[in-house]
Amino acid sequence: MVLPMTKMTLRLDRMILACAIAIASLTSYSQRGDSQPPEVNTNKLNGVPLIYDAPPPPDQGAPGGRSRGGSGRGPCQNYQSLTPLVPVTKGTTKNFVWGLTVSAHPTFWFDIPQRLTAQVPVEFVLQDTGDNVVYTQKLTVPEASAGIVKFSVPSTAPSLEVGKRYNWTFSIYCDPESPSAAVSVRGSVQRVALDSALESQLKAAKTPLERAALFAHKGIWHDALTTLGEQLSGSKQKDSAIAAAWANLLQQVNLGNSASDPIVPCCTAEQVTTNQAYTKPTR
């Protein structure tokens, strides 16, 4: 059977674009570029359907969040496009920067537009809905290139409770003379229970790509992204299928501008020169 030329052309375009994004994701950049990553027109990679099924937004009383760093003054202008790799979900009256996780100690990912130095510390704060600080850490790293960094809540921190929503803030103190000028992004995370069916499917999955697809299908954003991100950041030889899936997942939630940015080492125990982590007593 001969397909119409339009359908044949569309299939060829999809194949070319899928290959292009995989190659783009494998490329390392010394500086963040302004070019847009190529679009991916298919959610099926290596035979595995990767479709993020976004859950309903939280109740309207939840904080909307901040998905970009916003305008800054002085040296902070270089960080104003700071972006959390978290979906923006449209609510009835406002948009929410939020995602689900099954992890008691989830990992968060942020796209930093300018390199970090010892003079530019970052801070992560996790609070409950009563504004009680659950965990906070301020880090100063010797050097970190521009790109995507991860921040994992350590196992020593209090576990997130199932069914509860928590608010997080990630800040870059880009002006040592004016801490109030820090560039920040905000959002929320909610832990959900890992049901028995999904748990069985995850155990049966043969590859990280399959596990990421299972999380994405259930709308569990943080675990889907982290499953892929850990594979990309933990190996010198990048898997092209994982790289393409990472880019594809980001593009599905309008984070395509970060799809080809490199994942850079940052904010690990080995790099920390100032580590101020504490749990604030509840009120």
C-alpha positions as a LaTeX table, in Angstrom:
\begin{tabular}{lrrr}
\hline
Residue & $x$ (\AA) & $y$ (\AA) & $z$ (\AA) \\
\hline
Met1 & 0.00 & 0.00 & 0.00 \\
Val2 & 1.37 & 3.39 & $-1.01$ \\
Leu3 & 0.69 & 6.16 & 1.45 \\
Pro4 & $-0.28$ & 9.63 & 0.20 \\
Met5 & 2.68 & 11.91 & $-0.16$ \\
Thr6 & 1.50 & 14.15 & 2.68 \\
Lys7 & 1.48 & 11.25 & 5.17 \\
Met8 & 4.86 & 9.99 & 3.97 \\
Thr9 & 6.31 & 13.47 & 4.34 \\
Leu10 & 4.87 & 13.83 & 7.84 \\
Arg11 & 6.38 & 10.53 & 8.95 \\
Leu12 & 9.77 & 11.51 & 7.54 \\
Asp13 & 9.58 & 14.88 & 9.28 \\
Arg14 & 8.82 & 13.19 & 12.59 \\
Met15 & 11.76 & 10.82 & 12.23 \\
Ile16 & 14.13 & 13.66 & 11.32 \\
Leu17 & 12.97 & 15.84 & 14.23 \\
Ala18 & 13.24 & 13.01 & 16.75 \\
Cys19 & 16.81 & 12.35 & 15.66 \\
Ala20 & 17.63 & 16.05 & 15.73 \\
Ile21 & 16.50 & 16.56 & 19.29 \\
Ala22 & 18.47 & 13.55 & 20.46 \\
Ile23 & 21.61 & 14.96 & 18.88 \\
Ala24 & 20.91 & 18.41 & 20.31 \\
Ser25 & 20.45 & 16.99 & 23.80 \\
Leu26 & 23.80 & 15.23 & 23.62 \\
Thr27 & 25.66 & 18.40 & 22.78 \\
Ser28 & 27.54 & 20.18 & 25.56 \\
Tyr29 & 27.55 & 23.96 & 25.65 \\
Ser30 & 30.02 & 26.17 & 27.40 \\
Gln31 & 27.43 & 28.94 & 27.40 \\
Arg32 & 23.68 & 28.92 & 27.14 \\
Gly33 & 22.52 & 29.77 & 23.63 \\
Asp34 & 19.47 & 31.68 & 22.46 \\
Ser35 & 18.45 & 29.25 & 19.74 \\
Gln36 & 15.21 & 27.32 & 20.19 \\
Pro37 & 15.45 & 23.52 & 20.42 \\
Pro38 & 13.81 & 21.60 & 17.58 \\
Glu39 & 10.26 & 20.45 & 18.18 \\
Val40 & 9.32 & 16.84 & 18.65 \\
Asn41 & 6.09 & 15.86 & 16.92 \\
Thr42 & 5.77 & 12.42 & 18.47 \\
Asn43 & 5.48 & 11.19 & 22.03 \\
Lys44 & 6.54 & 7.65 & 21.17 \\
Leu45 & 10.26 & 7.05 & 21.52 \\
Asn46 & 11.86 & 3.65 & 20.99 \\
Gly47 & 8.42 & 2.09 & 21.06 \\
Val48 & 7.61 & 3.51 & 24.52 \\
Pro49 & 4.75 & 6.06 & 24.67 \\
Leu50 & 5.86 & 8.97 & 26.85 \\
Ile51 & 2.77 & 11.07 & 27.51 \\
Tyr52 & 2.44 & 13.33 & 30.53 \\
Asp53 & $-1.14$ & 13.15 & 31.74 \\
Ala54 & $-1.40$ & 16.32 & 33.80 \\
Pro55 & $-3.44$ & 15.94 & 37.01 \\
Pro56 & $-6.15$ & 18.45 & 37.97 \\
Pro57 & $-4.78$ & 21.64 & 39.55 \\
Pro58 & $-4.79$ & 22.09 & 43.33 \\
Asp59 & $-7.55$ & 23.99 & 45.06 \\
Gln60 & $-7.79$ & 27.69 & 44.28 \\
Gly61 & $-6.52$ & 28.61 & 47.76 \\
Ala62 & $-3.07$ & 27.21 & 46.94 \\
Pro63 & $-0.32$ & 29.68 & 45.98 \\
Gly64 & 0.15 & 30.12 & 42.27 \\
Gly65 & 3.95 & 30.11 & 42.28 \\
Arg66 & 6.52 & 31.82 & 40.12 \\
Ser67 & 7.78 & 30.11 & 36.98 \\
Arg68 & 10.47 & 32.64 & 36.03 \\
Gly69 & 13.00 & 34.58 & 38.08 \\
Gly70 & 11.66 & 37.92 & 36.88 \\
Ser71 & 13.43 & 41.22 & 36.51 \\
Gly72 & 16.54 & 41.90 & 38.54 \\
Arg73 & 18.87 & 44.78 & 39.17 \\
Gly74 & 22.61 & 45.02 & 38.70 \\
Pro75 & 24.29 & 41.61 & 38.47 \\
Cys76 & 20.94 & 39.89 & 39.07 \\
Gln77 & 19.83 & 40.78 & 35.55 \\
Asn78 & 21.91 & 37.84 & 34.34 \\
Tyr79 & 19.71 & 35.43 & 36.30 \\
Gln80 & 16.25 & 36.82 & 35.56 \\
Ser81 & 15.35 & 33.87 & 33.30 \\
Leu82 & 15.90 & 31.33 & 36.10 \\
Thr83 & 13.33 & 28.58 & 35.43 \\
Pro84 & 12.09 & 25.64 & 37.50 \\
Leu85 & 11.48 & 22.53 & 35.43 \\
Val86 & 7.95 & 22.17 & 36.76 \\
Pro87 & 4.71 & 22.35 & 34.75 \\
Val88 & 2.47 & 25.39 & 34.96 \\
Thr89 & $-1.11$ & 24.18 & 35.41 \\
Lys90 & $-3.98$ & 26.50 & 34.59 \\
Gly91 & $-6.57$ & 26.90 & 37.31 \\
Thr92 & $-9.86$ & 28.76 & 37.28 \\
Thr93 & $-8.46$ & 32.04 & 38.56 \\
Lys94 & $-4.68$ & 31.59 & 38.42 \\
Asn95 & $-1.86$ & 29.37 & 37.23 \\
Phe96 & $-0.03$ & 26.92 & 39.47 \\
Val97 & 3.63 & 25.90 & 39.36 \\
Trp98 & 3.30 & 22.46 & 40.85 \\
Gly99 & 3.79 & 18.75 & 40.41 \\
Leu100 & 3.18 & 15.39 & 42.05 \\
Thr101 & 5.73 & 12.97 & 43.50 \\
Val102 & 5.70 & 9.57 & 45.19 \\
Ser103 & 9.03 & 10.27 & 46.85 \\
Ala104 & 9.41 & 11.18 & 50.51 \\
His105 & 12.51 & 13.18 & 49.51 \\
Pro106 & 12.00 & 14.41 & 45.94 \\
Thr107 & 14.47 & 15.97 & 43.55 \\
Phe108 & 13.89 & 19.35 & 41.90 \\
Trp109 & 15.47 & 20.64 & 38.69 \\
Phe110 & 16.24 & 24.27 & 37.80 \\
Asp111 & 17.59 & 25.90 & 34.66 \\
Ile112 & 20.16 & 28.52 & 35.65 \\
Pro113 & 21.00 & 30.99 & 32.85 \\
Gln114 & 24.37 & 32.14 & 34.20 \\
Arg115 & 27.24 & 30.34 & 35.88 \\
Leu116 & 27.44 & 30.21 & 39.66 \\
Thr117 & 30.55 & 31.15 & 41.63 \\
Ala118 & 31.60 & 31.26 & 45.26 \\
Gln119 & 30.14 & 34.78 & 45.38 \\
Val120 & 26.72 & 33.63 & 44.16 \\
Pro121 & 25.10 & 31.25 & 46.69 \\
Val122 & 21.77 & 29.52 & 46.11 \\
Glu123 & 19.10 & 28.61 & 48.63 \\
Phe124 & 16.30 & 26.05 & 48.65 \\
Val125 & 13.45 & 26.30 & 51.16 \\
Leu126 & 10.64 & 23.79 & 51.66 \\
Gln127 & 7.63 & 24.78 & 53.78 \\
Asp128 & 4.30 & 23.26 & 54.71 \\
Thr129 & 1.04 & 25.06 & 54.02 \\
Gly130 & 1.24 & 26.71 & 57.43 \\
Asp131 & 4.53 & 28.40 & 56.39 \\
Asn132 & 6.51 & 26.24 & 58.79 \\
Val133 & 9.97 & 25.52 & 57.40 \\
Val134 & 10.38 & 21.80 & 56.83 \\
Tyr135 & 13.83 & 22.00 & 55.28 \\
Thr136 & 16.16 & 24.70 & 54.04 \\
Gln137 & 19.67 & 24.72 & 52.70 \\
Lys138 & 21.93 & 27.50 & 51.49 \\
Leu139 & 24.84 & 26.43 & 49.33 \\
Thr140 & 27.92 & 28.13 & 48.03 \\
Val141 & 29.70 & 26.17 & 45.31 \\
Pro142 & 33.16 & 27.02 & 43.94 \\
Glu143 & 31.99 & 27.00 & 40.32 \\
Ala144 & 29.04 & 25.74 & 38.30 \\
Ser145 & 28.36 & 26.35 & 34.61 \\
Ala146 & 25.09 & 27.69 & 33.28 \\
Gly147 & 22.60 & 24.92 & 32.65 \\
Ile148 & 20.24 & 22.59 & 34.47 \\
Val149 & 21.02 & 21.72 & 38.08 \\
Lys150 & 19.26 & 19.37 & 40.45 \\
Phe151 & 18.51 & 19.86 & 44.10 \\
Ser152 & 17.59 & 16.75 & 46.09 \\
Val153 & 15.97 & 16.90 & 49.50 \\
Pro154 & 18.26 & 14.65 & 51.60 \\
Ser155 & 17.09 & 11.59 & 53.46 \\
Thr156 & 18.02 & 13.33 & 56.73 \\
Ala157 & 15.23 & 15.87 & 56.18 \\
Pro158 & 11.68 & 15.18 & 57.36 \\
Ser159 & 9.75 & 13.00 & 54.92 \\
Leu160 & 6.96 & 14.56 & 52.88 \\
Glu161 & 3.62 & 13.24 & 54.07 \\
Val162 & 1.30 & 11.54 & 51.62 \\
Gly163 & $-1.62$ & 13.73 & 50.59 \\
Lys164 & $-0.05$ & 16.96 & 51.79 \\
Arg165 & 1.10 & 19.87 & 49.66 \\
Tyr166 & 4.37 & 21.69 & 50.33 \\
Asn167 & 5.65 & 25.00 & 49.00 \\
Trp168 & 9.22 & 25.46 & 47.80 \\
Thr169 & 11.37 & 28.45 & 46.91 \\
Phe170 & 14.67 & 28.41 & 45.03 \\
Ser171 & 16.71 & 31.62 & 45.18 \\
Ile172 & 19.97 & 32.87 & 43.71 \\
Tyr173 & 21.72 & 35.54 & 45.77 \\
Cys174 & 23.28 & 37.23 & 42.78 \\
Asp175 & 24.09 & 40.58 & 44.42 \\
Pro176 & 26.20 & 40.25 & 47.60 \\
Glu177 & 25.60 & 43.93 & 48.33 \\
Ser178 & 21.82 & 43.53 & 48.24 \\
Pro179 & 20.41 & 40.17 & 49.43 \\
Ser180 & 16.88 & 41.48 & 48.91 \\
Ala181 & 17.58 & 41.60 & 45.16 \\
Ala182 & 17.84 & 37.80 & 44.97 \\
Val183 & 16.17 & 36.16 & 42.00 \\
Ser184 & 13.66 & 33.51 & 43.11 \\
Val185 & 11.19 & 31.01 & 41.70 \\
Arg186 & 8.40 & 29.37 & 43.68 \\
Gly187 & 6.03 & 26.46 & 43.39 \\
Ser188 & 4.50 & 23.56 & 45.25 \\
Val189 & 4.78 & 19.79 & 45.36 \\
Gln190 & 2.38 & 17.18 & 46.63 \\
Arg191 & 3.23 & 13.62 & 47.59 \\
Val192 & 0.81 & 10.91 & 46.50 \\
Ala193 & 0.71 & 7.26 & 47.46 \\
Leu194 & 2.32 & 4.70 & 45.18 \\
Asp195 & $-0.59$ & 2.39 & 44.43 \\
Ser196 & $-0.04$ & $-1.34$ & 44.12 \\
Ala197 & $-0.76$ & $-1.46$ & 40.37 \\
Leu198 & 1.83 & 1.19 & 39.54 \\
Glu199 & 4.31 & $-0.37$ & 41.94 \\
Ser200 & 3.98 & $-3.72$ & 40.13 \\
Gln201 & 4.38 & $-2.03$ & 36.75 \\
Leu202 & 7.50 & $-0.20$ & 37.89 \\
Lys203 & 9.05 & $-3.43$ & 39.14 \\
Ala204 & 8.30 & $-5.10$ & 35.81 \\
Ala205 & 9.71 & $-2.21$ & 33.75 \\
Lys206 & 12.97 & $-3.14$ & 32.07 \\
Thr207 & 14.39 & 0.31 & 31.37 \\
Pro208 & 14.43 & 3.80 & 32.93 \\
Leu209 & 12.53 & 5.03 & 29.88 \\
Glu210 & 9.69 & 2.61 & 30.66 \\
Arg211 & 9.63 & 3.69 & 34.30 \\
Ala212 & 9.58 & 7.37 & 33.32 \\
Ala213 & 6.69 & 6.68 & 30.93 \\
Leu214 & 4.71 & 4.98 & 33.72 \\
Phe215 & 5.19 & 7.95 & 36.05 \\
Ala216 & 4.29 & 10.42 & 33.29 \\
His217 & 1.11 & 8.53 & 32.40 \\
Lys218 & 0.01 & 8.80 & 36.05 \\
Gly219 & 0.79 & 12.53 & 36.11 \\
Ile220 & 3.64 & 12.09 & 38.59 \\
Trp221 & 5.91 & 14.77 & 37.18 \\
His222 & 8.88 & 14.90 & 39.55 \\
Asp223 & 9.57 & 11.17 & 39.41 \\
Ala224 & 9.18 & 11.01 & 35.62 \\
Leu225 & 11.63 & 13.86 & 35.08 \\
Thr226 & 14.09 & 12.67 & 37.72 \\
Thr227 & 14.12 & 9.12 & 36.33 \\
Leu228 & 15.35 & 10.52 & 33.02 \\
Gly229 & 17.54 & 13.27 & 34.47 \\
Glu230 & 19.46 & 10.91 & 36.73 \\
Gln231 & 20.37 & 8.81 & 33.70 \\
Leu232 & 21.64 & 11.83 & 31.80 \\
Ser233 & 23.60 & 13.33 & 34.69 \\
Gly234 & 25.05 & 10.07 & 35.95 \\
Ser235 & 26.77 & 8.88 & 32.79 \\
Lys236 & 29.46 & 10.32 & 30.56 \\
Gln237 & 28.07 & 8.45 & 27.57 \\
Lys238 & 24.57 & 9.81 & 27.09 \\
Asp239 & 21.81 & 7.47 & 25.93 \\
Ser240 & 20.21 & 9.06 & 22.86 \\
Ala241 & 16.77 & 7.58 & 23.65 \\
Ile242 & 16.86 & 8.97 & 27.20 \\
Ala243 & 18.06 & 12.36 & 25.94 \\
Ala244 & 15.25 & 12.50 & 23.39 \\
Ala245 & 12.69 & 11.45 & 26.02 \\
Trp246 & 13.95 & 14.15 & 28.42 \\
Ala247 & 13.55 & 16.81 & 25.74 \\
Asn248 & 10.19 & 15.44 & 24.68 \\
Leu249 & 8.82 & 15.49 & 28.22 \\
Leu250 & 9.91 & 19.09 & 28.76 \\
Gln251 & 8.37 & 20.18 & 25.48 \\
Gln252 & 5.02 & 18.66 & 26.44 \\
Val253 & 4.72 & 21.16 & 29.32 \\
Asn254 & 6.04 & 24.19 & 27.40 \\
Leu255 & 9.56 & 23.96 & 28.82 \\
Gly256 & 11.12 & 23.37 & 25.42 \\
Asn257 & 13.51 & 26.31 & 25.84 \\
Ser258 & 15.39 & 24.19 & 28.39 \\
Ala259 & 15.23 & 20.95 & 26.39 \\
Ser260 & 18.74 & 21.14 & 24.95 \\
Asp261 & 20.45 & 22.90 & 27.88 \\
Pro262 & 23.12 & 20.71 & 29.49 \\
Ile263 & 22.71 & 19.13 & 32.90 \\
Val264 & 25.64 & 20.47 & 34.92 \\
Pro265 & 27.12 & 19.26 & 38.20 \\
Cys266 & 26.09 & 21.49 & 41.04 \\
Cys267 & 24.86 & 21.57 & 44.58 \\
Thr268 & 26.27 & 18.22 & 45.66 \\
Ala269 & 27.97 & 17.47 & 48.97 \\
Glu270 & 31.36 & 17.33 & 47.26 \\
Gln271 & 30.99 & 20.86 & 45.93 \\
Val272 & 29.56 & 22.59 & 48.95 \\
Thr273 & 31.82 & 25.02 & 50.76 \\
Thr274 & 29.06 & 26.49 & 52.93 \\
Asn275 & 26.33 & 24.14 & 54.03 \\
Gln276 & 23.66 & 25.52 & 56.29 \\
Ala277 & 20.88 & 22.98 & 56.52 \\
Tyr278 & 18.36 & 22.93 & 59.29 \\
Thr279 & 14.84 & 22.03 & 60.19 \\
Lys280 & 12.95 & 24.83 & 61.85 \\
Pro281 & 10.68 & 23.81 & 64.73 \\
Thr282 & 7.01 & 24.05 & 63.90 \\
Arg283 & 4.94 & 26.73 & 65.53 \\
\hline
\end{tabular}
